[in-house]
């Protein structure tokens, strides 16, 4: 019997069955962090883009959570200054995917399947993930890495515009907007990106949240940006990202009922028509 959406949401809100290892991307020439299951071959992987002025470590629990469900999750720690290049961060996200899919990770030789790669990000890091996916799409069938799915939370516009880049992306997209976001209001950011998306796309609105709700710990940037860490937003993001990437990177259909249904505090604004990518 298929599980109900609420049951799946509860299941994916908790850590998965895998023990998790943490590594340093600097060992392969790029500053950042990577979380992997302790063992596994042919795993899916995602690269995560941080928000404006946000250290990659502020997403540690989210990355750890994805790894516990079998998804290698890495975040480059580049473009951290007040005037970052969104284009260069997009390039670093693609480099991160290239690194984790070509280098054996961990003491037991963990490997990533280059056909199971995705991108994710928060704020301008979400916008940069969109730019990176468009770069991959523009490169054509021989592109490396090939991006199969993109997920963002509180995505913010970039330069060049993420809305223009979205027109080139045929891979499935999931965008979590924040109700009342004062930094990146959905109407000109996440909603605009979703409306421009060329492929199957879903937009959800996270209620009672804020722009920094998905981040973890304390950081001085909270004096400049709206909001602070919120457990409810973090739990919803973990569950929905996990369901989305397991569906579109591994081909499982188990979590489709969750992706197809409204969730409490995360109703669907733009429906998704995607078939799970094998």
N, C-alpha and C positions, 0 to 999 in steps of 0.2 A: 504493500500500500504506500502510495506517495505521501511524503510528509507535507504538512500544511505550512504555509508561509511563516506563521508565527513560530512554529517549532524549528524551522530552518534558521530563522533569525536568532532564536535563542541558542541554537547549536553553534552557529558561526560567530556569536558574540564571545564565546569561550575559546581559549587556546586549543589548537588542533593537536593531533596525536604525535607530532614529531618533536623530538628534542632539538633545540636550536643552538647553533654556533654563531658567534659574532666575529667578523674579520675586519681588516683595514684595507681599503682599496689602495692606499698609498704604497702598499707592497708591490702593486703592479703599475705604479706610476701615476695614479690619480687620487687625490685626497678624497676621503669619504668613508662610508661604512657599508658593510654588506652582512646580511643575515641569511643563513642557509639552514636547511634541515641537516641533521648530523650525517645522514647518508642518503644516497639516491643517485640514479643515473637518468639522463634525459628529462630533467626537471624543467618546469616553466620558470620564467624569471621576469621581474619588472625592474625598471629604473625609476626612481622617485625624485621629483624636483621640489626643492624647498621653497618656501615663501620668501618675500622680501626681508632681508636681514635676519633670516631665521637659520640657526645652525641645523645641520642635518640630524643632530642628536635629539632635536625636539620632536622627532617622529619615530623615536626608537621603539616604542611599544607597538605602533602600527606596523613597522617593518618586521619586528619580532613575531607579531601575530600572523602575518602572511607566511613567514617561514615555517611557523608551527603547523600550517596547513599544507606545506609542501611546495611553497612558491619562494624561490630565491629572490630576495628583495635588497636592492642596493641604492644608495643615495650619494651622489657626488657632493663634496663640500667645496664648491667653487662659486664664483660670482656672489660673494657674501657682502660686498661693500654697498654703500648707499646708492651707487649709480651702476648697477649690474648690467651686463649685456645679456638680454634674453636670448638672442641668437646664439651666443657662445655657450650659455647654459644648455640650450637645446642640443648643441653639438656634444657637450659633455655627457648628456643623457644617452645619446646614441653610442658614444665611446664606452660608456659604462656597460650597455647591453652587449657591445662587441667583446669587451673584456670578459664578462662573466660567462659568455657563451663559447669562448675559445680557450679559457684557462681552467684547468682542473682546480676545484675549490676544496679546501678542507683536507684533513689528514687521510681520509678514506677515498679521495679522488671523486668528489661530487662533480657531476657534470650537468650542463644545461643544454636543452634541445634548442638549436637556433631557429626552429619553426614554432617555438612557443614563447614569444617575447612580447611584453607589453610595457606601457608607460603610464605613469601616474604623477600627480603633483598637487601642491597646495598653492593658492594665490598666484603670483606670477610664475611660480614653479609649475603650476597647472597649465598656465598659458604657454610656458616653454615646452611642456610635454606635447602640447598641440603642435607647436612649431616643429618639434623633432619628428612627430609622426608624419607631418606633411613633407618634411625633407626626405624621409624614408620612402613615402609614396611617390614623390617626384623622381626618385632615383630609378623607379621601375622594377621590373621583375627580378633583376639581378642585384637589387639593393641588399646591403648588409649593414646593419641588422634589419630584418623585416619585422615591422610592428603589427601585431595582430589584434591589439585591444588597447584602449586609452581610457583612464578614469581620472577625474579631478574632483577636488573639493574646494569650494570658495574660489574658483578660478578667476584670475584677473587678466585683463587685456595686456598685451605686450607690444613691443616694437621690434619687428613688424607685427601687424595686428594678428592675433590668434583667430579672429573671426574670418579673415581671409584665408589663413592656413587651413581652417576647418573645412573649407570648400573642396579641399584636395584629398580628404581622408575618407576612405571607404571602409576602414576597420570599424568595428562596433565601439561606441563611446558611451560612457556613463559620467554624468556631471551632477555633482551634489552642490546645489546653490544653498546659500544661507539666508534665511528669512531675516530681513532687517539689517543686512550687511552694509555697514557705512563706508567700508573701504572699497569693496568691489560689488556694488549692487547688482543683483542678478540681471536686471533689465539691460544693462550695457555690457555685461561680462558673461557669466555662465549661460544665461538664457540666450544671449546673442550668439555665443559659440555653438550651442546646441541647435539653434535654428539654422545656422549656416552649415551644419555637419552634412557631408555628402553621403555617408553610410548610415546604417541603423544607429539610432541614438536614443538615450533616455536621460531626461532631466528630472531630478527630484529636489524638493525644497526641504531643508532641515529646519524644523521649527524650534523656536526658543534657543537660538544659537547665536554665534558671533563669528567674526572673521578669524580670530585666533583660537576658536574653540577646539580645533583638531590638534593643536600643538600641545606639548607636554612640558611640565616644569615651569620655571620662571625665567624670564629674559627681559633685559632692559627695554627692548622694543615695545613691550606692553604699555610703555608711557606714551608711545607715538601712535600705536594702532589700536583699533577697537577690540575689546574682548579679552578673554583669558581662557585657559584650558577648561573644558567642560566634559565630564565623563560621559554623559549621554550622547553627545556628538561623536566622541571618540569611539564608543561602542557601536553606534550605527555605521560609522565610516568603516570600521574594521569588518563588520559583518557584510555590508554591501560590496565593498571592494573584494573581499574574499570570494563571495558568491560570483561576482562578475568575472574575475580572473580565472577561477577554476572552471567556469562554464566556457569561456571563450578561448582559453589557452590549453585546456586539457580535453575539451569535448564532452565532459560529463553533463548530463541533463538533470542531475539530482536537484540542483539549486534553481532551476528555471521557475518553479512556483513562487519563490521569493522575489526574483527579478521581475516577474510579471504582475506582482500584486503591490498595492499600496502598503506601506509600513507605517506604524504609528510614529508620528513626528517626521516622516519622510515620504509624503505622498508623491505620486508620479505626476509631473506636469506635462512632459512630452513622452509619449509611449515609445517603446522599443519594439522593432519588428525583426530583430536579428535572430538568425539561426546560430546555435552554438558552433564555434569553429573548432574543427578537430585538430 
